[in-house]
């Protein structure tokens, strides 16, 4: 079982594929889930990425504050 990280301040245009590609530069991604509004289907601007514990620690250190699609990401456990 891996570690689940919160990824916040996402651009509404960011897709799960964008996040997967970003986090795979650190290591294998187990799952990616962007939270969407139930009524509109639009992204709520945050999601979760699951990776192994070791890779998750590296990803938090590397991507917290990094810009993606014009927004500085918030990445934490």
PDB file with SEQRES, HELIX, SHEET and CRYST1 records, atoms N, CA, C and O in Angstrom:
SEQRES   1 A   77  UNK UNK UNK UNK UNK UNK UNK UNK UNK UNK UNK UNK UNK          
SEQRES   2 A   77  UNK UNK UNK UNK UNK UNK UNK UNK UNK UNK UNK UNK UNK          
SEQRES   3 A   77  UNK UNK UNK UNK UNK UNK UNK UNK UNK UNK UNK UNK UNK          
SEQRES   4 A   77  UNK UNK UNK UNK UNK UNK UNK UNK UNK UNK UNK UNK UNK          
SEQRES   5 A   77  UNK UNK UNK UNK UNK UNK UNK UNK UNK UNK UNK UNK UNK          
SEQRES   6 A   77  UNK UNK UNK UNK UNK UNK UNK UNK UNK UNK UNK UNK              
HELIX    1 AA1 UNK A   16  UNK A   23  1                                   8    
HELIX    2 AA2 UNK A   53  UNK A   63  1                                  11    
SHEET    1 AA1 4 UNK A  29  UNK A  36  0                                        
SHEET    2 AA1 4 UNK A  43  UNK A  51 -1                                        
SHEET    3 AA1 4 UNK A   3  UNK A   8 -1                                        
SHEET    4 AA1 4 UNK A  74  UNK A  76 -1                                        
SHEET    1 AA2 2 UNK A  67  UNK A  68  0                                        
SHEET    2 AA2 2 UNK A  71  UNK A  72 -1                                        
CRYST1    1.000    1.000    1.000  90.00  90.00  90.00 P 1           1          
ATOM      1  N   UNK A   1       0.849  -1.189   0.000  1.00  0.00           N  
ATOM      2  CA  UNK A   1       0.000   0.000   0.000  1.00  0.00           C  
ATOM      3  C   UNK A   1       0.886   1.240   0.000  1.00  0.00           C  
ATOM      4  O   UNK A   1       1.830   1.345   0.782  1.00  0.00           O  
ATOM      5  N   UNK A   2       0.569   2.166  -0.879  1.00  0.00           N  
ATOM      6  CA  UNK A   2       1.375   3.364  -1.003  1.00  0.00           C  
ATOM      7  C   UNK A   2       0.881   4.485  -0.122  1.00  0.00           C  
ATOM      8  O   UNK A   2      -0.011   4.317   0.709  1.00  0.00           O  
ATOM      9  N   UNK A   3       1.487   5.624  -0.331  1.00  0.00           N  
ATOM     10  CA  UNK A   3       1.130   6.830   0.409  1.00  0.00           C  
ATOM     11  C   UNK A   3       0.265   7.702  -0.481  1.00  0.00           C  
ATOM     12  O   UNK A   3       0.569   7.893  -1.658  1.00  0.00           O  
ATOM     13  N   UNK A   4      -0.810   8.232   0.080  1.00  0.00           N  
ATOM     14  CA  UNK A   4      -1.728   9.079  -0.667  1.00  0.00           C  
ATOM     15  C   UNK A   4      -1.389  10.542  -0.379  1.00  0.00           C  
ATOM     16  O   UNK A   4      -1.354  10.971   0.774  1.00  0.00           O  
ATOM     17  N   UNK A   5      -1.141  11.297  -1.451  1.00  0.00           N  
ATOM     18  CA  UNK A   5      -0.775  12.705  -1.304  1.00  0.00           C  
ATOM     19  C   UNK A   5      -1.910  13.592  -1.796  1.00  0.00           C  
ATOM     20  O   UNK A   5      -2.576  13.286  -2.785  1.00  0.00           O  
ATOM     21  N   UNK A   6      -2.114  14.687  -1.090  1.00  0.00           N  
ATOM     22  CA  UNK A   6      -3.047  15.725  -1.514  1.00  0.00           C  
ATOM     23  C   UNK A   6      -2.316  16.635  -2.494  1.00  0.00           C  
ATOM     24  O   UNK A   6      -1.185  17.047  -2.235  1.00  0.00           O  
ATOM     25  N   UNK A   7      -2.956  16.949  -3.617  1.00  0.00           N  
ATOM     26  CA  UNK A   7      -2.383  17.881  -4.587  1.00  0.00           C  
ATOM     27  C   UNK A   7      -3.411  18.988  -4.786  1.00  0.00           C  
ATOM     28  O   UNK A   7      -4.478  18.756  -5.354  1.00  0.00           O  
ATOM     29  N   UNK A   8      -3.087  20.193  -4.317  1.00  0.00           N  
ATOM     30  CA  UNK A   8      -4.042  21.294  -4.361  1.00  0.00           C  
ATOM     31  C   UNK A   8      -3.605  22.420  -5.267  1.00  0.00           C  
ATOM     32  O   UNK A   8      -2.494  22.415  -5.798  1.00  0.00           O  
ATOM     33  N   UNK A   9      -4.494  23.392  -5.440  1.00  0.00           N  
ATOM     34  CA  UNK A   9      -4.294  24.580  -6.271  1.00  0.00           C  
ATOM     35  C   UNK A   9      -4.094  24.201  -7.739  1.00  0.00           C  
ATOM     36  O   UNK A   9      -3.288  24.808  -8.444  1.00  0.00           O  
ATOM     37  N   UNK A  10      -4.848  23.181  -8.190  1.00  0.00           N  
ATOM     38  CA  UNK A  10      -4.768  22.759  -9.584  1.00  0.00           C  
ATOM     39  C   UNK A  10      -5.563  23.711 -10.469  1.00  0.00           C  
ATOM     40  O   UNK A  10      -6.612  24.219 -10.075  1.00  0.00           O  
ATOM     41  N   UNK A  11      -5.051  23.938 -11.654  1.00  0.00           N  
ATOM     42  CA  UNK A  11      -5.813  24.665 -12.671  1.00  0.00           C  
ATOM     43  C   UNK A  11      -7.021  23.806 -13.039  1.00  0.00           C  
ATOM     44  O   UNK A  11      -6.938  22.578 -13.008  1.00  0.00           O  
ATOM     45  N   UNK A  12      -8.138  24.436 -13.386  1.00  0.00           N  
ATOM     46  CA  UNK A  12      -9.335  23.673 -13.759  1.00  0.00           C  
ATOM     47  C   UNK A  12      -9.125  22.886 -15.048  1.00  0.00           C  
ATOM     48  O   UNK A  12      -9.884  21.961 -15.336  1.00  0.00           O  
ATOM     49  N   UNK A  13      -8.097  23.246 -15.832  1.00  0.00           N  
ATOM     50  CA  UNK A  13      -7.809  22.533 -17.078  1.00  0.00           C  
ATOM     51  C   UNK A  13      -6.901  21.318 -16.866  1.00  0.00           C  
ATOM     52  O   UNK A  13      -6.719  20.522 -17.787  1.00  0.00           O  
ATOM     53  N   UNK A  14      -6.336  21.166 -15.679  1.00  0.00           N  
ATOM     54  CA  UNK A  14      -5.426  20.056 -15.408  1.00  0.00           C  
ATOM     55  C   UNK A  14      -6.199  18.738 -15.418  1.00  0.00           C  
ATOM     56  O   UNK A  14      -7.262  18.627 -14.807  1.00  0.00           O  
ATOM     57  N   UNK A  15      -5.654  17.740 -16.120  1.00  0.00           N  
ATOM     58  CA  UNK A  15      -6.308  16.430 -16.198  1.00  0.00           C  
ATOM     59  C   UNK A  15      -5.548  15.419 -15.341  1.00  0.00           C  
ATOM     60  O   UNK A  15      -4.432  15.678 -14.890  1.00  0.00           O  
ATOM     61  N   UNK A  16      -6.175  14.262 -15.127  1.00  0.00           N  
ATOM     62  CA  UNK A  16      -5.514  13.193 -14.379  1.00  0.00           C  
ATOM     63  C   UNK A  16      -4.277  12.721 -15.142  1.00  0.00           C  
ATOM     64  O   UNK A  16      -3.291  12.314 -14.527  1.00  0.00           O  
ATOM     65  N   UNK A  17      -4.320  12.771 -16.467  1.00  0.00           N  
ATOM     66  CA  UNK A  17      -3.161  12.394 -17.283  1.00  0.00           C  
ATOM     67  C   UNK A  17      -1.996  13.350 -17.045  1.00  0.00           C  
ATOM     68  O   UNK A  17      -0.845  12.921 -16.965  1.00  0.00           O  
ATOM     69  N   UNK A  18      -2.299  14.666 -16.931  1.00  0.00           N  
ATOM     70  CA  UNK A  18      -1.242  15.654 -16.646  1.00  0.00           C  
ATOM     71  C   UNK A  18      -0.544  15.323 -15.329  1.00  0.00           C  
ATOM     72  O   UNK A  18       0.684  15.338 -15.246  1.00  0.00           O  
ATOM     73  N   UNK A  19      -1.342  15.025 -14.301  1.00  0.00           N  
ATOM     74  CA  UNK A  19      -0.762  14.708 -12.986  1.00  0.00           C  
ATOM     75  C   UNK A  19       0.035  13.409 -13.037  1.00  0.00           C  
ATOM     76  O   UNK A  19       1.124  13.323 -12.470  1.00  0.00           O  
ATOM     77  N   UNK A  20      -0.505  12.406 -13.711  1.00  0.00           N  
ATOM     78  CA  UNK A  20       0.204  11.126 -13.831  1.00  0.00           C  
ATOM     79  C   UNK A  20       1.559  11.341 -14.490  1.00  0.00           C  
ATOM     80  O   UNK A  20       2.574  10.841 -14.003  1.00  0.00           O  
ATOM     81  N   UNK A  21       1.582  12.085 -15.600  1.00  0.00           N  
ATOM     82  CA  UNK A  21       2.843  12.331 -16.309  1.00  0.00           C  
ATOM     83  C   UNK A  21       3.845  13.075 -15.431  1.00  0.00           C  
ATOM     84  O   UNK A  21       5.034  12.756 -15.436  1.00  0.00           O  
ATOM     85  N   UNK A  22       3.366  14.066 -14.678  1.00  0.00           N  
ATOM     86  CA  UNK A  22       4.246  14.834 -13.798  1.00  0.00           C  
ATOM     87  C   UNK A  22       4.858  13.940 -12.721  1.00  0.00           C  
ATOM     88  O   UNK A  22       6.076  13.919 -12.542  1.00  0.00           O  
ATOM     89  N   UNK A  23       4.006  13.201 -12.006  1.00  0.00           N  
ATOM     90  CA  UNK A  23       4.487  12.397 -10.877  1.00  0.00           C  
ATOM     91  C   UNK A  23       5.264  11.157 -11.313  1.00  0.00           C  
ATOM     92  O   UNK A  23       6.071  10.643 -10.537  1.00  0.00           O  
ATOM     93  N   UNK A  24       5.042  10.659 -12.538  1.00  0.00           N  
ATOM     94  CA  UNK A  24       5.810   9.503 -13.011  1.00  0.00           C  
ATOM     95  C   UNK A  24       7.276   9.838 -13.234  1.00  0.00           C  
ATOM     96  O   UNK A  24       8.099   8.931 -13.365  1.00  0.00           O  
ATOM     97  N   UNK A  25       7.626  11.140 -13.281  1.00  0.00           N  
ATOM     98  CA  UNK A  25       9.036  11.502 -13.417  1.00  0.00           C  
ATOM     99  C   UNK A  25       9.803  11.162 -12.135  1.00  0.00           C  
ATOM    100  O   UNK A  25      11.032  11.098 -12.153  1.00  0.00           O  
ATOM    101  N   UNK A  26       9.087  10.942 -11.019  1.00  0.00           N  
ATOM    102  CA  UNK A  26       9.707  10.562  -9.747  1.00  0.00           C  
ATOM    103  C   UNK A  26       9.675   9.047  -9.564  1.00  0.00           C  
ATOM    104  O   UNK A  26      10.634   8.461  -9.062  1.00  0.00           O  
ATOM    105  N   UNK A  27       8.566   8.407  -9.973  1.00  0.00           N  
ATOM    106  CA  UNK A  27       8.436   6.964  -9.815  1.00  0.00           C  
ATOM    107  C   UNK A  27       7.059   6.507 -10.248  1.00  0.00           C  
ATOM    108  O   UNK A  27       6.229   7.327 -10.643  1.00  0.00           O  
ATOM    109  N   UNK A  28       6.803   5.201 -10.180  1.00  0.00           N  
ATOM    110  CA  UNK A  28       5.512   4.661 -10.624  1.00  0.00           C  
ATOM    111  C   UNK A  28       4.341   5.207  -9.798  1.00  0.00           C  
ATOM    112  O   UNK A  28       4.410   5.281  -8.571  1.00  0.00           O  
ATOM    113  N   UNK A  29       3.275   5.583 -10.490  1.00  0.00           N  
ATOM    114  CA  UNK A  29       2.080   6.123  -9.846  1.00  0.00           C  
ATOM    115  C   UNK A  29       1.050   5.009  -9.738  1.00  0.00           C  
ATOM    116  O   UNK A  29       0.745   4.344 -10.727  1.00  0.00           O  
ATOM    117  N   UNK A  30       0.511   4.803  -8.529  1.00  0.00           N  
ATOM    118  CA  UNK A  30      -0.499   3.764  -8.330  1.00  0.00           C  
ATOM    119  C   UNK A  30      -1.880   4.248  -8.745  1.00  0.00           C  
ATOM    120  O   UNK A  30      -2.629   3.509  -9.384  1.00  0.00           O  
ATOM    121  N   UNK A  31      -2.230   5.498  -8.383  1.00  0.00           N  
ATOM    122  CA  UNK A  31      -3.529   6.036  -8.788  1.00  0.00           C  
ATOM    123  C   UNK A  31      -3.515   7.557  -8.749  1.00  0.00           C  
ATOM    124  O   UNK A  31      -2.743   8.168  -8.011  1.00  0.00           O  
ATOM    125  N   UNK A  32      -4.388   8.156  -9.560  1.00  0.00           N  
ATOM    126  CA  UNK A  32      -4.578   9.604  -9.597  1.00  0.00           C  
ATOM    127  C   UNK A  32      -6.077   9.851  -9.618  1.00  0.00           C  
ATOM    128  O   UNK A  32      -6.813   9.204 -10.363  1.00  0.00           O  
ATOM    129  N   UNK A  33      -6.527  10.797  -8.790  1.00  0.00           N  
ATOM    130  CA  UNK A  33      -7.949  11.106  -8.732  1.00  0.00           C  
ATOM    131  C   UNK A  33      -8.122  12.603  -8.539  1.00  0.00           C  
ATOM    132  O   UNK A  33      -7.764  13.142  -7.492  1.00  0.00           O  
ATOM    133  N   UNK A  34      -8.673  13.282  -9.551  1.00  0.00           N  
ATOM    134  CA  UNK A  34      -8.998  14.704  -9.419  1.00  0.00           C  
ATOM    135  C   UNK A  34     -10.457  14.789  -8.990  1.00  0.00           C  
ATOM    136  O   UNK A  34     -11.328  14.175  -9.608  1.00  0.00           O  
ATOM    137  N   UNK A  35     -10.719  15.545  -7.938  1.00  0.00           N  
ATOM    138  CA  UNK A  35     -12.067  15.667  -7.398  1.00  0.00           C  
ATOM    139  C   UNK A  35     -12.867  16.642  -8.266  1.00  0.00           C  
ATOM    140  O   UNK A  35     -12.414  17.748  -8.560  1.00  0.00           O  
ATOM    141  N   UNK A  36     -14.064  16.211  -8.670  1.00  0.00           N  
ATOM    142  CA  UNK A  36     -14.908  17.047  -9.525  1.00  0.00           C  
ATOM    143  C   UNK A  36     -16.233  17.355  -8.827  1.00  0.00           C  
ATOM    144  O   UNK A  36     -16.676  16.617  -7.947  1.00  0.00           O  
ATOM    145  N   UNK A  37     -16.847  18.449  -9.237  1.00  0.00           N  
ATOM    146  CA  UNK A  37     -18.150  18.846  -8.718  1.00  0.00           C  
ATOM    147  C   UNK A  37     -19.202  17.864  -9.223  1.00  0.00           C  
ATOM    148  O   UNK A  37     -19.239  17.549 -10.412  1.00  0.00           O  
ATOM    149  N   UNK A  38     -20.040  17.389  -8.340  1.00  0.00           N  
ATOM    150  CA  UNK A  38     -21.036  16.377  -8.682  1.00  0.00           C  
ATOM    151  C   UNK A  38     -22.030  16.899  -9.727  1.00  0.00           C  
ATOM    152  O   UNK A  38     -22.447  16.150 -10.610  1.00  0.00           O  
ATOM    153  N   UNK A  39     -22.409  18.174  -9.631  1.00  0.00           N  
ATOM    154  CA  UNK A  39     -23.428  18.725 -10.525  1.00  0.00           C  
ATOM    155  C   UNK A  39     -22.876  19.164 -11.878  1.00  0.00           C  
ATOM    156  O   UNK A  39     -23.487  18.896 -12.912  1.00  0.00           O  
ATOM    157  N   UNK A  40     -21.723  19.839 -11.878  1.00  0.00           N  
ATOM    158  CA  UNK A  40     -21.197  20.400 -13.126  1.00  0.00           C  
ATOM    159  C   UNK A  40     -20.149  19.507 -13.784  1.00  0.00           C  
ATOM    160  O   UNK A  40     -19.906  19.631 -14.984  1.00  0.00           O  
ATOM    161  N   UNK A  41     -19.517  18.598 -13.012  1.00  0.00           N  
ATOM    162  CA  UNK A  41     -18.452  17.766 -13.551  1.00  0.00           C  
ATOM    163  C   UNK A  41     -17.130  18.502 -13.682  1.00  0.00           C  
ATOM    164  O   UNK A  41     -16.149  17.946 -14.175  1.00  0.00           O  
ATOM    165  N   UNK A  42     -17.102  19.768 -13.235  1.00  0.00           N  
ATOM    166  CA  UNK A  42     -15.891  20.584 -13.321  1.00  0.00           C  
ATOM    167  C   UNK A  42     -14.962  20.274 -12.144  1.00  0.00           C  
ATOM    168  O   UNK A  42     -15.417  19.985 -11.037  1.00  0.00           O  
ATOM    169  N   UNK A  43     -13.671  20.338 -12.402  1.00  0.00           N  
ATOM    170  CA  UNK A  43     -12.676  20.093 -11.365  1.00  0.00           C  
ATOM    171  C   UNK A  43     -12.868  21.068 -10.204  1.00  0.00           C  
ATOM    172  O   UNK A  43     -13.191  22.239 -10.405  1.00  0.00           O  
ATOM    173  N   UNK A  44     -12.663  20.565  -8.992  1.00  0.00           N  
ATOM    174  CA  UNK A  44     -12.725  21.439  -7.812  1.00  0.00           C  
ATOM    175  C   UNK A  44     -11.359  22.050  -7.500  1.00  0.00           C  
ATOM    176  O   UNK A  44     -11.233  22.828  -6.555  1.00  0.00           O  
ATOM    177  N   UNK A  45     -10.338  21.708  -8.283  1.00  0.00           N  
ATOM    178  CA  UNK A  45      -9.027  22.316  -8.111  1.00  0.00           C  
ATOM    179  C   UNK A  45      -8.096  21.557  -7.183  1.00  0.00           C  
ATOM    180  O   UNK A  45      -7.055  22.075  -6.781  1.00  0.00           O  
ATOM    181  N   UNK A  46      -8.473  20.314  -6.838  1.00  0.00           N  
ATOM    182  CA  UNK A  46      -7.552  19.494  -6.046  1.00  0.00           C  
ATOM    183  C   UNK A  46      -7.784  18.025  -6.359  1.00  0.00           C  
ATOM    184  O   UNK A  46      -8.793  17.642  -6.951  1.00  0.00           O  
ATOM    185  N   UNK A  47      -6.818  17.218  -5.943  1.00  0.00           N  
ATOM    186  CA  UNK A  47      -6.929  15.783  -6.184  1.00  0.00           C  
ATOM    187  C   UNK A  47      -5.964  15.023  -5.308  1.00  0.00           C  
ATOM    188  O   UNK A  47      -5.341  15.584  -4.407  1.00  0.00           O  
ATOM    189  N   UNK A  48      -5.847  13.733  -5.586  1.00  0.00           N  
ATOM    190  CA  UNK A  48      -4.986  12.852  -4.801  1.00  0.00           C  
ATOM    191  C   UNK A  48      -4.163  11.988  -5.737  1.00  0.00           C  
ATOM    192  O   UNK A  48      -4.648  11.528  -6.771  1.00  0.00           O  
ATOM    193  N   UNK A  49      -2.897  11.773  -5.355  1.00  0.00           N  
ATOM    194  CA  UNK A  49      -1.996  10.906  -6.109  1.00  0.00           C  
ATOM    195  C   UNK A  49      -1.455   9.881  -5.120  1.00  0.00           C  
ATOM    196  O   UNK A  49      -1.041  10.228  -4.014  1.00  0.00           O  
ATOM    197  N   UNK A  50      -1.462   8.614  -5.529  1.00  0.00           N  
ATOM    198  CA  UNK A  50      -0.951   7.555  -4.661  1.00  0.00           C  
ATOM    199  C   UNK A  50       0.296   6.948  -5.282  1.00  0.00           C  
ATOM    200  O   UNK A  50       0.308   6.564  -6.451  1.00  0.00           O  
ATOM    201  N   UNK A  51       1.358   6.868  -4.461  1.00  0.00           N  
ATOM    202  CA  UNK A  51       2.648   6.309  -4.886  1.00  0.00           C  
ATOM    203  C   UNK A  51       3.231   5.525  -3.721  1.00  0.00           C  
ATOM    204  O   UNK A  51       2.703   5.569  -2.610  1.00  0.00           O  
ATOM    205  N   UNK A  52       4.336   4.799  -3.977  1.00  0.00           N  
ATOM    206  CA  UNK A  52       5.021   4.122  -2.883  1.00  0.00           C  
ATOM    207  C   UNK A  52       5.531   5.173  -1.890  1.00  0.00           C  
ATOM    208  O   UNK A  52       5.749   6.326  -2.262  1.00  0.00           O  
ATOM    209  N   UNK A  53       5.719   4.776  -0.639  1.00  0.00           N  
ATOM    210  CA  UNK A  53       6.135   5.720   0.408  1.00  0.00           C  
ATOM    211  C   UNK A  53       7.394   6.489   0.041  1.00  0.00           C  
ATOM    212  O   UNK A  53       7.464   7.705   0.216  1.00  0.00           O  
ATOM    213  N   UNK A  54       8.386   5.771  -0.468  1.00  0.00           N  
ATOM    214  CA  UNK A  54       9.668   6.392  -0.800  1.00  0.00           C  
ATOM    215  C   UNK A  54       9.511   7.420  -1.922  1.00  0.00           C  
ATOM    216  O   UNK A  54      10.022   8.536  -1.829  1.00  0.00           O  
ATOM    217  N   UNK A  55       8.793   7.029  -2.991  1.00  0.00           N  
ATOM    218  CA  UNK A  55       8.585   7.935  -4.122  1.00  0.00           C  
ATOM    219  C   UNK A  55       7.708   9.116  -3.721  1.00  0.00           C  
ATOM    220  O   UNK A  55       7.904  10.228  -4.210  1.00  0.00           O  
ATOM    221  N   UNK A  56       6.749   8.882  -2.838  1.00  0.00           N  
ATOM    222  CA  UNK A  56       5.861   9.958  -2.387  1.00  0.00           C  
ATOM    223  C   UNK A  56       6.655  11.033  -1.653  1.00  0.00           C  
ATOM    224  O   UNK A  56       6.421  12.224  -1.862  1.00  0.00           O  
ATOM    225  N   UNK A  57       7.583  10.631  -0.803  1.00  0.00           N  
ATOM    226  CA  UNK A  57       8.415  11.603  -0.081  1.00  0.00           C  
ATOM    227  C   UNK A  57       9.209  12.460  -1.070  1.00  0.00           C  
ATOM    228  O   UNK A  57       9.306  13.676  -0.906  1.00  0.00           O  
ATOM    229  N   UNK A  58       9.780  11.815  -2.105  1.00  0.00           N  
ATOM    230  CA  UNK A  58      10.534  12.547  -3.128  1.00  0.00           C  
ATOM    231  C   UNK A  58       9.612  13.506  -3.874  1.00  0.00           C  
ATOM    232  O   UNK A  58       9.983  14.651  -4.135  1.00  0.00           O  
ATOM    233  N   UNK A  59       8.405  13.041  -4.218  1.00  0.00           N  
ATOM    234  CA  UNK A  59       7.451  13.860  -4.978  1.00  0.00           C  
ATOM    235  C   UNK A  59       7.020  15.081  -4.174  1.00  0.00           C  
ATOM    236  O   UNK A  59       6.914  16.178  -4.722  1.00  0.00           O  
ATOM    237  N   UNK A  60       6.771  14.899  -2.874  1.00  0.00           N  
ATOM    238  CA  UNK A  60       6.374  16.029  -2.025  1.00  0.00           C  
ATOM    239  C   UNK A  60       7.487  17.075  -2.019  1.00  0.00           C  
ATOM    240  O   UNK A  60       7.232  18.268  -2.181  1.00  0.00           O  
ATOM    241  N   UNK A  61       8.719  16.615  -1.830  1.00  0.00           N  
ATOM    242  CA  UNK A  61       9.862  17.532  -1.795  1.00  0.00           C  
ATOM    243  C   UNK A  61      10.059  18.231  -3.144  1.00  0.00           C  
ATOM    244  O   UNK A  61      10.398  19.414  -3.193  1.00  0.00           O  
ATOM    245  N   UNK A  62       9.845  17.494  -4.227  1.00  0.00           N  
ATOM    246  CA  UNK A  62      10.138  18.034  -5.553  1.00  0.00           C  
ATOM    247  C   UNK A  62       9.015  18.919  -6.100  1.00  0.00           C  
ATOM    248  O   UNK A  62       9.297  19.923  -6.755  1.00  0.00           O  
ATOM    249  N   UNK A  63       7.747  18.571  -5.848  1.00  0.00           N  
ATOM    250  CA  UNK A  63       6.645  19.248  -6.527  1.00  0.00           C  
ATOM    251  C   UNK A  63       5.888  20.264  -5.692  1.00  0.00           C  
ATOM    252  O   UNK A  63       5.122  21.042  -6.260  1.00  0.00           O  
ATOM    253  N   UNK A  64       6.057  20.303  -4.375  1.00  0.00           N  
ATOM    254  CA  UNK A  64       5.361  21.305  -3.573  1.00  0.00           C  
ATOM    255  C   UNK A  64       5.875  22.684  -3.972  1.00  0.00           C  
ATOM    256  O   UNK A  64       7.066  22.966  -3.836  1.00  0.00           O  
ATOM    257  N   UNK A  65       4.982  23.547  -4.465  1.00  0.00           N  
ATOM    258  CA  UNK A  65       5.370  24.880  -4.917  1.00  0.00           C  
ATOM    259  C   UNK A  65       5.725  24.954  -6.390  1.00  0.00           C  
ATOM    260  O   UNK A  65       5.933  26.046  -6.919  1.00  0.00           O  
ATOM    261  N   UNK A  66       5.798  23.804  -7.066  1.00  0.00           N  
ATOM    262  CA  UNK A  66       6.104  23.770  -8.498  1.00  0.00           C  
ATOM    263  C   UNK A  66       4.907  24.261  -9.304  1.00  0.00           C  
ATOM    264  O   UNK A  66       3.760  24.027  -8.926  1.00  0.00           O  
ATOM    265  N   UNK A  67       5.175  24.939 -10.410  1.00  0.00           N  
ATOM    266  CA  UNK A  67       4.091  25.457 -11.232  1.00  0.00           C  
ATOM    267  C   UNK A  67       3.646  24.424 -12.264  1.00  0.00           C  
ATOM    268  O   UNK A  67       4.476  23.808 -12.935  1.00  0.00           O  
ATOM    269  N   UNK A  68       2.324  24.238 -12.387  1.00  0.00           N  
ATOM    270  CA  UNK A  68       1.735  23.367 -13.405  1.00  0.00           C  
ATOM    271  C   UNK A  68       0.530  24.095 -13.977  1.00  0.00           C  
ATOM    272  O   UNK A  68      -0.375  24.478 -13.236  1.00  0.00           O  
ATOM    273  N   UNK A  69       0.515  24.288 -15.292  1.00  0.00           N  
ATOM    274  CA  UNK A  69      -0.569  25.020 -15.969  1.00  0.00           C  
ATOM    275  C   UNK A  69      -0.822  26.385 -15.336  1.00  0.00           C  
ATOM    276  O   UNK A  69      -1.969  26.808 -15.193  1.00  0.00           O  
ATOM    277  N   UNK A  70       0.264  27.077 -14.957  1.00  0.00           N  
ATOM    278  CA  UNK A  70       0.144  28.439 -14.445  1.00  0.00           C  
ATOM    279  C   UNK A  70      -0.218  28.559 -12.974  1.00  0.00           C  
ATOM    280  O   UNK A  70      -0.435  29.671 -12.494  1.00  0.00           O  
ATOM    281  N   UNK A  71      -0.291  27.450 -12.238  1.00  0.00           N  
ATOM    282  CA  UNK A  71      -0.644  27.505 -10.816  1.00  0.00           C  
ATOM    283  C   UNK A  71       0.435  26.794  -9.998  1.00  0.00           C  
ATOM    284  O   UNK A  71       0.933  25.745 -10.407  1.00  0.00           O  
ATOM    285  N   UNK A  72       0.797  27.360  -8.848  1.00  0.00           N  
ATOM    286  CA  UNK A  72       1.788  26.737  -7.958  1.00  0.00           C  
ATOM    287  C   UNK A  72       1.091  25.631  -7.166  1.00  0.00           C  
ATOM    288  O   UNK A  72       0.134  25.893  -6.439  1.00  0.00           O  
ATOM    289  N   UNK A  73       1.570  24.402  -7.308  1.00  0.00           N  
ATOM    290  CA  UNK A  73       0.943  23.251  -6.657  1.00  0.00           C  
ATOM    291  C   UNK A  73       1.201  23.223  -5.157  1.00  0.00           C  
ATOM    292  O   UNK A  73       2.254  23.656  -4.691  1.00  0.00           O  
ATOM    293  N   UNK A  74       0.240  22.714  -4.414  1.00  0.00           N  
ATOM    294  CA  UNK A  74       0.417  22.390  -3.003  1.00  0.00           C  
ATOM    295  C   UNK A  74       0.413  20.873  -2.933  1.00  0.00           C  
ATOM    296  O   UNK A  74      -0.585  20.240  -3.278  1.00  0.00           O  
ATOM    297  N   UNK A  75       1.524  20.280  -2.489  1.00  0.00           N  
ATOM    298  CA  UNK A  75       1.610  18.819  -2.407  1.00  0.00           C  
ATOM    299  C   UNK A  75       1.995  18.441  -0.996  1.00  0.00           C  
ATOM    300  O   UNK A  75       3.045  18.857  -0.506  1.00  0.00           O  
ATOM    301  N   UNK A  76       1.155  17.652  -0.329  1.00  0.00           N  
ATOM    302  CA  UNK A  76       1.497  17.146   1.001  1.00  0.00           C  
ATOM    303  C   UNK A  76       0.759  15.859   1.284  1.00  0.00           C  
ATOM    304  O   UNK A  76      -0.083  15.414   0.504  1.00  0.00           O  
ATOM    305  N   UNK A  77       1.098  15.260   2.436  1.00  0.00           N  
ATOM    306  CA  UNK A  77       0.523  13.967   2.779  1.00  0.00           C  
ATOM    307  C   UNK A  77      -0.885  14.126   3.302  1.00  0.00           C  
ATOM    308  O   UNK A  77      -1.533  13.137   3.644  1.00  0.00           O  
TER     309      UNK A  77                                                      
END                                                                             
